[in-house]
Amino acid sequence: MRTLLFLLRKEFLQIFRNKLILRLIFVMPVFQLLLLPYAANYEMKNILLSVVDHDHSEYSRKMVDKITASGYFKLVNVSQTYDDALKLIEKDKADLILEIPQNFEKDLIREDQTMVMISANAINGQTAGLAVSYSNSIIRDFINDISAEWIQQPRLNPQPLIEVTSSNWFNPQMNYKYFIVPGVLALLVTLVGFILTSLNIVKEKEAGTIEQLNVTPIKKYQFILGKLIPFWILGMVVLSIGFLVSFLFYGIFPAGSLVVGFLFAGIYLIALLGFGLLTSTFAESQQQAMFVAYFFMMIFVLLGGLFAPIENMPDWAKYLTYINPVGYLIDAMRMLILKGSSFWDLRMHFLIVLGFAVLFNTLAILNYKKTT
Amino acid sequence: MTQKEIVIKTNKLTKKFGDFIAANEITFEVYKGEIFGFLGANGAGKTTAMKMLIGISKPSYGYAQIAGYDVYKETELIKKNIGYMSQKFSLYEDLTIKENIHLFGGIYGLSEEQIKTKREALIDKLDLHSQADKLVASLPLGWKQKLAFSIAIVHKPKIIFLDEPTGGVDPITRRQFWDMIYEAAANGITVFVTTHYMDEAEYCNRVSIMVDGVIQAIDSPDGLKRKYNAQSMEEVFLMLARGAKRGE
């Protein structure tokens, strides 16, 4: 126990002496929380629209007006032919082409059906998908308006209309920041817990100090706790700063219990510290450790649902996310902060992360050897 | 000889890495209070052998007892009773001199009071008063080595293992370093030292010369010189090491 105190003292002295890391620990949460939610924004504005109108009717004009009035689209051009419009897409001057056929108005009224074509530049599939679905829903709205107008007319078959209204629970304004901030908090905790820990231990390998410690009577558990406790505390400090920043700048205060949030992050950190320790037992140099850490961070974060929702992933990727600890933290943070989930609601998350903690730390302890 | 207390005893101690036999059935004894030089060319297996003796590398087979403890089963007890300083400088560069002394004193179980006494004595002896609160990184190599040695014996170990302690150090500092080694030996600490400076070999009570993982000769420097009819240890060393197939 006394030896552990000596080791902790040493570790904190070193952490506080490393000014760059120390500053990063405080600056990183602020920067990431201020930048990422603004930069990584999926709301689409100013989709460049090119219209090819072969009908030139009142209705075709009304439809285009309705689309541009939505605020998502910007009409950049009205072309004579589809080929002309396509050239604009090739030059990247338009994102979306709306082609309205001849007799659009006539068919709509007489035949009760007509067709329009939407072509999107799908180099960025995400933008294209959103642009198409936005325009689809606006056109559907438009048709409904027309039908409502004509439904009074006896010659049109009365058509039952089902209007779908939606309300967005847990994030009523569909504010993207509310979605991304809890994820960024999870990312921060992961960075400190995983990368800093593994680099720190490998640094001792490089300097030869770990060999010096290995010939002393320090017990394995003392060495490991001496490393894990300081970084656990650092991780919790970063999380606290993160919560504070998201409250001050975004007014986001967890709808659920803050205690549950810290408890969950605390267990999660133990898991990630164990993973960092495990990494350090394999890596011989900080360079190796950095690359291994980067490899896992990329996969963890991309598959963790921070930017792309896990629900949209193909099945094989969904299975991968089951073994991704970061995914559980991001999910739990969102549930806790946005939905106000309780400890009981999150019990499965707790159990799984606890499992990760036991697994990683057991492997790390088995693999960390004072004797080769 | 029979009166002497044995503190290191090995019998056919061997370490294999796959097919490669780094240390091949080495057998020797070291007596209490002597300075034992463990010589050999680069790659001869000195460091491998030493790592087995200090309990951070498991022997493939063979037997060794350090300060009365078994290298297989009692490594933790061995570690309590030895000090170790490697060719690679291994104090914490981002801690001050005082903090390093405090840390290692604490690890070896000294009380705060003992640490304080030791610390003052050590800083006095090395004349490091003006540097005591500076980071170790800012010290010249020679001072670092002297400091590392002093810290390695801060807990009064039975044996101190030194792995090429004077590598890269100037002749004056080397001389001072050897004064410190003599002083430690006079205080009853057995010194086990590897080196490839042959003038240093002359300072040892007894030396062994390792060639390709095997101990080729073991005796006092004078005894070896007589046996091989040589003027200096350097000559003896060249005679024995010339046949080496390993190393640079």
Chai-1 contact restraints between the chains, C-beta under 6 A:
chainA,res_idxA,chainB,res_idxB,connection_type,confidence,min_distance_angstrom,max_distance_angstrom,comment,restraint_id
A,T3,B,I107,contact,1.0,0.0,6.0,A-B,restraint_1
A,F6,B,L103,contact,1.0,0.0,6.0,A-B,restraint_2
A,F6,B,G106,contact,1.0,0.0,6.0,A-B,restraint_3
A,F6,B,I107,contact,1.0,0.0,6.0,A-B,restraint_4
A,K10,B,L103,contact,1.0,0.0,6.0,A-B,restraint_5
A,Q14,B,D94,contact,1.0,0.0,6.0,A-B,restraint_6
A,R17,B,D94,contact,1.0,0.0,6.0,A-B,restraint_7
A,G208,B,K88,contact,1.0,0.0,6.0,A-B,restraint_8
A,G208,B,S90,contact,1.0,0.0,6.0,A-B,restraint_9
A,T209,B,S90,contact,1.0,0.0,6.0,A-B,restraint_10
A,T209,B,Y92,contact,1.0,0.0,6.0,A-B,restraint_11
A,Q212,B,S90,contact,1.0,0.0,6.0,A-B,restraint_12
A,N214,B,I56,contact,1.0,0.0,6.0,A-B,restraint_13
A,V215,B,I54,contact,1.0,0.0,6.0,A-B,restraint_14
A,V215,B,I56,contact,1.0,0.0,6.0,A-B,restraint_15
A,V215,B,K79,contact,1.0,0.0,6.0,A-B,restraint_16
A,V215,B,Y84,contact,1.0,0.0,6.0,A-B,restraint_17
A,T216,B,K79,contact,1.0,0.0,6.0,A-B,restraint_18
A,T216,B,I107,contact,1.0,0.0,6.0,A-B,restraint_19
A,P217,B,E76,contact,1.0,0.0,6.0,A-B,restraint_20
A,P217,B,K79,contact,1.0,0.0,6.0,A-B,restraint_21
A,P217,B,K80,contact,1.0,0.0,6.0,A-B,restraint_22
A,I218,B,I107,contact,1.0,0.0,6.0,A-B,restraint_23
A,T371,B,I56,contact,1.0,0.0,6.0,A-B,restraint_24
A,T371,B,K58,contact,1.0,0.0,6.0,A-B,restraint_25
A,T372,B,S57,contact,1.0,0.0,6.0,A-B,restraint_26
